């Protein structure tokens, strides 16, 4: 029996973004070597607790989970190509903001999503040869 998975739901939601090419590989915790591949990785996120009147720790009703959205893109001395890479992530961030403003979120196991927003802008990492990994950080806030 397949398990329900919030990372999978977020990945499917991100696949709806017109900037993300439908036919390209989109891994979870794995970014392929080919330019144009994507990956979604979970970031360790602190659970929030509150104390009830009996002194017991209970999960707060509003929680947060963060993810990295990675993309492999051509990279090098061509400034226009590198600018296009950053423009891709700006367009993805604008799409996320529009979805957030409209309240269009993925189904979330064990809760209800109330916000999905990028919290760190794109930056190239692991640049080598003719490709680099670009990544942005995404915050999902949900109520349980």
Buried (B, 14 or more C-beta within 10 A) or exposed (E): EEEEEBBBBBBBBBBEBEBBBEEBBBBBEEBBEEBBBBBBBBEEEEEEEEEEEEEEEEEEEEBBBBBBBBBBBBBEEEEEEBEEBBEBBBBBBEBBEEBBEEEEBBEBEEBEBBBBBBEEEBEBEEBEEEBBBBBBBBBBBBEE
